[in-house]
Amino acid sequence: MSTEDTTEVGPARTTGLRRLLTGRQLSMIGLGGAIGTGLFLGSGLAISQAGPATILAYVACALAAFVLAWALAEMVVVHPEAGSFGAIAQRYLGPLAGFVQRWTYGSIQIIAIGGEVVAAGIYVQFWWPDLPLWLPVVVFSLVVLGANAAVVRLFGTMEYWLAMIKVVAIVVFVLLGLVLITVGLPEAPATGLANLTAHGGFLPNGLSGLFLAMVFVLFSYLGTEVVAVTAAESENPVRDIPKAARRMVLRLTLFYVLAIAVVLTVVPWPEIAAGGGITASPFVKVFAGAGIPAAATVLNFVVVTAALSSANTNMYLVTRMLHSLSADGYAPKWLGRLSGSGVPRNALLLSAAGLALAAVLSVRQQNAAYLALFGVSVFGALVVWILILVTHWAFRRTRKAAGLPVGRVRLWGAPWTSMLAALFLAAILVSTVFVDGLDTAWMAGLPYFAVLVVAYHFVSRRRQRKDR
């Protein structure tokens, strides 16, 4: 890339973070952050709305995720700095947008960390039902903290192998499913494609069911933005970030669409929609049909690693966002201090608040803790994605007006594609009002953003007084 490609609007910042993450690690970190427990256990929520047409929902949401990832890659190649899309939003939408976006993203990731470790603890109870939930939650929390407190390269290595377990499980599942569909297995005859049109047809609940399914499906792609956050610690962000973003979204789409297609072809969709625990998972049904002994135990191991991988990545993300806020003066300076190994450990300790909350809820609310933590983060996650796409629109407009080049990485059809994706996400955000269990997201989300706006004005005034 030429020198002109990285011309910036505003001064570049040096934050002390070390560029130690390889391109290979970036790709797996992105997959690890996006592939959570939802694919293995939570896909039944979407299938209950749209039946076999859930496949189309995964394709549509994949297109939105691809637009987001490519828009992020385009911006991050020009501004490969700490804070990623939050810092870029500050450049092109103003300091209020940067403040709100980074604090929102940090908050929802703290909640997500707690939700994932609680989920991992619940899955451990599948093997040891009498084990108190707080014990595995505390143990897993310490593991995640330890991995993130070490040098960033060690974090990258751990996340690489945790994500690899999920990827291998999905690949094996898809291959076994294709064999089961086409030729059958010793313990199960070939299923064919009949389940895609039986039980009410391919679109049993009409277009309204398909759109409601997208509300749940989109959550499977949350985490696509992970690669962009690693830009400040990538060995070569100009080369590796676009490559990692492209590979991640393509692989994610392939894994999700193929896995869901196999699920809906092998198992009648009403059975999947009925839900249940590990043993009711469609993945278990396919593994069991393939004659794999202890299929439920195998899948339980996979979902435990999936939950830990997501928690590990989310912890990384929130510490970098807090570090970025500190660098810009929107959080206490002590949050920006780095350890000798280049890790923002003070920000890491604050991020552990989500783990502490998870431990408390795991004692008082047991399994309801996971749902309580997950529901609060829904509103913020969708708003963050919409703001990223709006930032990209402003990025294109500002650089064009200033006569600056966009760079070698360019989103096709932008800025129209980014705006269409933003409208799609806004429609899904509005749809959460009509989904049982997600309607409370608005009750928590709107007051939260009101508090952030008020907080920004207080923090901004204090910064102005210090600068005088």
Secondary structure, DSSP 8 states (H G I E B T S, - for coil): --GGGG--SS----------B-HHHHHHHHHHHH--SIIIIIHHHHHHHHGGGHHHHHHHHHHHHHHHHHHHHHHHHH---TTHHHHHHHHHH-HHHHHHHHHHHHHHHHHHHHHHHHHHHHHHTTT-TTS-THHHHHHHHHHHHHHHHS-HHHHHHHHHHHHHHHHHHHHHHHHHHHHHHHT-BTTB---TTGGGTTTT-SSTTHHHHHHHHHHHHHHHHTTTTHHHHGGGGBSSHHHHHHHHHHHHHHHHHHHHHHHHHHHHHHS-HHHHHT--SGGG-HHHHHHHHTT-TTHHHHHHHHHHHHHHHHHHHHHHHHHHHHHHHHHTTSS-GGGG---TTS--HHHHHHHTHHHHHHHHHHHHTTTHHHHHHHHHHHHHHHHHHHHHHHHHHHHHHHHHHTT----S---TTTTHHHHHHHHHHHHHHHHGGGSTTTTHHHHHHHHHHHHHHHHHHHHHHHHHHHH-
